[in-house]
């Protein structure tokens, strides 16, 4: 939940998301395609959303991903033409998004 709040999801929405695995937008009565993003997080959200599934490190026998492949993150930052001096801040925010995604994946029932 802390990861969701860190990227700007209201605490009530984050609690609802973690408690019952509903989408935060649905929990707030909004469209699932609409979500507020703080301006300071916008570049990281764009990078995160633009990364294909192959950018995730997945165990050989399947299961929940372990995290984003760092080489793929660097490639995405480069392709988007983002300034190198901005990379540390973007990368820090990407780690928060990554952590939130992993939290959701790990909470899913197996089987």
N, C-alpha and C positions, 0 to 999 in steps of 0.2 A: 504494500500500500504506500509506503514511504516513497517508492520510486515514482508512482503515479502522481503523488502530490508534488514531488520535486520538479516534474515537467509541466506543472500548471493545472492538473486535474483538481477540481474542488474536492476538499476532503470528504464531503458527504458522498459524492459520486465515486470516489476511490473506495470508500468503505463498502458501498453497495456492490461495486465490481468484485471486490475480494470476497465479500460475504456470500454472494449467491451467483457469482460468475455471470452476471448480466452485463451488458454493454453499458458503460457510464452514460452514454448519450440516451439510451433507452430509459435508464434509471431516472434521468432528469426530464424525461418527456420530450426529448428533442429527436430529430431525425438521426439515424445511425451514421449518416454521411457527414454530419455537422459536428465539429468539435473545436472548441476554442484553444488556441495555441499562443502562448506568450511570445512576443516578438523576438526576445532573446533566444528562444528555442526553435525559431522557424527554420533556419538552415539545417539544424540537426534533424528535424522532423522530415524535411524534404529529402535529405540524404538517406535516412532510415527507410522511408517509404519507397524510395527509388531502388533499393537494393533487392535483387532477386533472391529467391530461396537458396540458390547455390552459394550465397555469401555466408551461410550459416554452417558452422562446424557441427556435423551430425555423427554420432557414434556409428561405427561400421555395421553393427547389427540392428540399427534403427533406434528409435526412441526419441526423447526430447533433445533438441539441439543443445550444444554446450555453450555456444556463444557465436558472435560474429567473427569471421576470419579477418584478422587485422590487415592482411595484404589486400583483401577486397575492399576494406574501408578506405585504405590509402588510394586505391585505384578509383573509387567512387569520388573521393574528394578531389583528386587530380582531374578526372573527367568533367567534373562540374566547374572546374576553373576557380575553385575557392583558394583564397590567399593562404599561403603556408602559415603566416603569423596567426591566422584564425583557427587553424587546425586543432590546437590544444583545447580551446573552449568548445569547439564542435565535438571533438572526440569525447570530452568529459560528458557532454549532454547525450551523446550516442550511447555511452555506457549506462546511463540512467534508463534510456529507452530499451536497451538490450536487457537490462536487469528486469524491467517490468514485463517484457515479453517472455523471458525465461520463467518468471514467477507464474505467469498464466499457463505456459506449457506444462510446467511441473505440477500444477494443481489439477490438470485434466485427468479424468479417470482413465486408467489403462485398460486395454482390452478391446 
